[in-house]
Amino acid sequence: MTTQALIYLFVGLSFALYIGIALWSRAGSTSEFYVAGGHVGPAVNGMATAADWMSAASFISMAGLIAFLGYDGSVYLMGWTGGYVLLALLLAPYLRKFGQFTVPDFIGTRYYSKTARVVAVICLIFISFTYIAGQMRGVGIVFSRFLDVPVDLGVIAGMAIVFVYAVLGGMKGITYTQVAQYCVMIFAYLVPAFFISFLVTGNPIPQMGLGGTVADGSGDFVLQRLDATLTDLGFTAYTEGTKSTIDVFCITMALMVGTAGLPHVIVRFFTVPTARDARKSAGWALVFIALLYTTAPAVGGFARLNFTETVNETAYAEAPGWFTSWESNDLIAFNDRNGDGVMQYRSGAPFEGPPVFTGETGEAGERLVSNAPAEGENEVYVDNDIMVLANPEIANLPGWVIALVAAGGLAAALSTAAGLLLVISAAVSHDLLKQTFRPQITEKGELLAARLAATAAIVVAGLLGIYPPGFVAQVVAFAFGLAAASLFPAILLGIFSKRMNKEGAIAGMVTGLAFTFLYIAWFKLWMPQANVAENWLFGISPEGIGVIGMLLNFAVALAVSAVTKSPPVEIRRLVDDIRLPSVKASS
C-alpha cells in the first residue's frame, strides 16, 4: 500500500472513531454539555486533559521551536509544564470544590458582580479565539500536505468533524473523543521518535539517545555533534542561549501563569466527581503529558541534525522528495543566490523581509519574489512548524509512520479546538445569557443556545483558519500574556483571599489586561521595527511582559480592595467552603 493510501486510511479511521464516540455520548442536559455530568473518572479525565493541553502548538510547533532555538527553546518546556503543575496545585481542586460550570462563573459568583463576569468572558473569548485560529490553520496545513487538498478545504473538513462531536456531544462527547485523540497523538509522536533515536544513536529511547553518542563510530555525543555542525555554519551553538536571564525568567513565568489561567484546561477539572478526584486526575494528566514533553527535546535535536546534514551542500536537482513536497506548500524554499544550484544552509535570512511565494517553481527552485537578497550566505528558508511533520520523511521512515504522524497532527489540533469552542459556547450561553441577560431561560433553551453558540464559534474559527489576519503569527503571545495578566490573579485571589472584593478584582483585571494588551500590540502590531531588546521595558520581551501585567493586577487589586468595602459575609463563607469545607467563616 502506498504512503498516500495509508495516510487516507489512518486519517479516515481516526475521524470515524471520533464521530462514532460523539454519536454514542451525545449530551442530553446542560450539565452533560458543560461538564460531562461531573462523573468522569480521574484517569480518563487525566488523559482527556492531556489531549486538551497538548494542542498543535505542543505536537507540531514546540519541537520545531526547540530545533531552531536550541537552549532558548527550553523556556517553552519549563513554562508550559510548570504551568500545568501550578494549575494542578493551586487552582484545580478548589475550583472543583466550587462546583460550577465555567471560569467566568467562578469569577462572577466569587466577586458577586455581573461586571466581573463579563470582563472574564471577554478575556476568555479573546484568548480562545487566538488559539483556535492557529489550531484550524494547523488542520488546514496538515490536510494540504498529507491529503493533497487545498488548505481551505482542509479547514472546512476540520470544522465539520469538530461540529459533530463538539455541538452534539458537548463536554461529554469531547471528553471521550479526547481520550481517543490522546492515544492517536502520543503514538504518532513517540513511534517516529523511537525510530529516529535508534537510527541516530542506536538507542531507541529518545530521552537517553539525546544524551548519547552518534552511532557512526566517531564517539561524538549527539549534542556535541550538533554544536559543532551549527557553529561551523555560523549558527549559535545549540546548547548555548542568547536571551538575557531576566527575559528567560519572565517568558517562563508568563507561560506558567498564563497556561494556569487558560479556561479550556481549567474547565476539565469541573468534570470529575470530587476535589479529591480533581487532584488525582491532575496527577494522571501530568504522567500523560510528560510522555510527550520529555520526548520533545530529543525530537527537536534529532530533527535539526538530520535536516542540516540532509539539506546543506545538496544539489537542488537532487533534493529529496520531502523537500519539494513541503516546498509546494510554501513552508520551505530555496533561493539560489550564487547560481550554482547547490543549497547552502547557513545562519541568516535567505530573503530580505518575510517570504513572498510565487506559487510556481522557477529556475533552480527559487519560489520567492519581490525580495532583495539579504546579507550572508543562507539560501534555505524553512518554517519551524514542519519539523515534527517532516521528521519521518527526512529520516526515510516507513509510510505507515508518516501516516500516523498525519493522524496525530490532526488529533492534536482538533482536540484543543473542540475544548476551546466549548468554553466559548459555555461563556455565551451560561455566563452571558443564563447568568446575566436572560436568567429566566429554561434548561432546554440554554442547551439550544449553547449548541448555537458552538456552531457560530466553529464558523468564526473556520474563517480565521481560511482567512487568517495578517497579524495572527504576531498575536500568539497575546493568549498567554492576557491569561497571565487578567484571569490568573483574579482566580488565585478569589481562592486564597477572603478580603478581595469585586472592586479590587475588576480594577486588577482591567489594569493587567490593558497594560499587557498595549505593550504587546505596540511591539508586535504597531511598531514591530522597534521590537529589540534595548527598547523593551526592563529588558523584557513582549512574550514575557505578562508577568509585569500580572504583578500590576495583583498590586492594583490588593490596593483597591484595601480601601473599599469588604465582601459580604456569605462570600467569605464561600471562600472558606472552597478551601476548608469543615471550617466556618468568621463574621
Buried (B, 14 or more C-beta within 10 A) or exposed (E): EEBBEBBBBBBEEBBEBBBBBBEEBBBEBBBBBBBBBBEBBBBBBBBBBBBBBBBBBBBBBBBBBBBBBBBBBBBBBBBBBBBBBBBBEBBBBBBBBBBBBBBBBBBBBBBBBBBBBBBBBBBBBBBBBBBBBBBBBBBBBBBBBBBEBEBBBBBBBBBEBBBBBBBBBBBBBBBBBBBBBBBBBBBBBBBBBBBBBBBBBEBBBBBEBBBBBBBEEEEBBBBBBBBEBBBEBEBBBBEEBEBBEBBBBBBBBBBBBBBBBBBBBBBBBBBBBBBEBBBBBBEBBBEBBEBBBEBBBBBBBBBBBBBBBBBBEBEBEEBEEBBBBBBBBBBBBBBBBEEEBBBBBBEEBBBEEEBEBEEEBEEBBBBBEEBEEBEBBBBBBBBBBBBBBBBBBBBEBBBBBBBBBBBBBBBBBBBBBBBBBBBBBBBBBBBBBBBBEBEEBEEEBBBEBBBBBBBBBBEBBBBBBBEBEEEBEBBBBBBBBBBBBBBBBBBBBBBEBBEBBBBBBBBBBBBBBBBBBEBBBBBBEEEEEEBEEEEBEEBBBBBBBBBBBBBBBBBBBBEBBEEEEEBEEEBBBBBBBBBEEEEEBEE
